[in-house]
Amino acid sequence: MIPDEFIEYYYGKYKVVDLHNMTKEDAKANLIYAINSVDFNIKCLVVVHGYHGGTIIKNLVRKEFKSDEVQEKVNLDAGRTIFLLKNRK
């Protein structure tokens, strides 16, 4: 597992969004809310989707979810994905 200190050092200030035990619809709503409500000084979101309980949320995060605010998705490890946000200085 990649330590949190590395994430902040390499990508900048971040916020964690934990989607464990959510339905696909709830997870999508939480992602939209997190992206739209995050402070401007936050450079990325670390999305915790897990992988032991199935791949529905993981596939949503990595393959299906789209947002104009997300510049790039980075697969951090099997259970976490980073959303690099656009227009963050």
C-alpha positions as a printed Julia matrix, in Angstrom:
89×3 Matrix{Float64}:
   0.0    0.0     0.0
   1.31   3.43   -0.94
   1.6    5.7     2.12
  -0.48   8.86    2.41
   2.68  10.99    2.73
   3.69   9.95   -0.79
   0.31  10.93   -2.2
   0.49  14.45   -0.77
   4.16  14.88   -1.71
   3.65  13.74   -5.3
   0.12  14.99   -6.12
  -0.5   17.77   -3.6
  -3.23  18.39   -1.06
  -5.98  15.8    -1.32
  -9.3   14.68    0.11
 -10.37  11.07    0.7
 -13.74   9.86   -0.58
 -14.67   6.45    0.85
 -17.25   4.52   -1.17
 -17.17   1.26    0.8
 -20.51  -0.52    1.25
 -22.41   1.86   -1.03
 -24.7    1.02   -3.88
 -23.55   2.06   -7.33
 -26.08   4.92   -7.36
 -25.0    6.18   -3.92
 -21.33   5.94   -4.89
 -21.92   7.98   -8.05
 -23.86  10.62   -6.11
 -21.08  10.82   -3.51
 -18.44  11.29   -6.22
 -20.42  14.1    -7.84
 -20.96  15.77   -4.48
 -17.28  15.46   -3.5
 -16.07  16.93   -6.79
 -18.53  19.82   -6.66
 -17.93  20.69   -3.0
 -14.17  20.3    -2.64
 -12.1   23.36   -1.68
 -10.13  24.97   -4.49
  -6.79  24.2    -2.78
  -7.44  20.44   -3.06
  -5.51  19.04   -6.02
  -6.96  15.54   -6.1
  -9.42  13.1    -4.6
  -8.28   9.74   -3.31
 -11.28   7.51   -4.01
 -11.39   4.4    -1.82
 -13.52   1.81   -3.58
 -12.05  -1.44   -2.29
 -11.88  -4.64   -4.27
 -12.68  -7.54   -1.95
 -16.44  -7.06   -2.05
 -16.7   -7.18   -5.84
 -15.88  -4.89   -8.73
 -19.06  -2.88   -9.28
 -17.83   0.26   -7.46
 -14.25  -0.2    -8.72
 -15.5   -0.37  -12.32
 -17.72   2.67  -11.76
 -14.77   4.69  -10.47
 -12.16   3.55  -12.98
 -14.15   2.99  -16.17
 -17.66   4.46  -16.1
 -17.56   7.68  -14.08
 -16.91  10.84  -16.1
 -16.65  14.46  -14.97
 -15.43  17.62  -16.66
 -13.58  18.43  -13.41
 -11.44  15.27  -13.52
  -8.31  15.73  -15.59
  -6.9   12.24  -15.1
  -7.5    9.04  -13.15
  -4.52   7.27  -11.58
  -4.82   3.69  -10.33
  -3.06   3.97   -6.98
  -3.5    0.36   -5.91
  -6.19  -2.32   -6.12
  -8.54  -0.5    -3.75
  -7.86   3.19   -4.43
  -7.95   5.51   -7.43
  -6.79   9.12   -7.59
  -8.84  11.72   -9.45
  -6.55  14.59  -10.47
  -8.72  17.69  -10.62
  -8.58  20.33  -13.34
  -7.65  23.99  -12.86
  -5.92  23.56   -9.52
  -2.89  25.71   -8.82
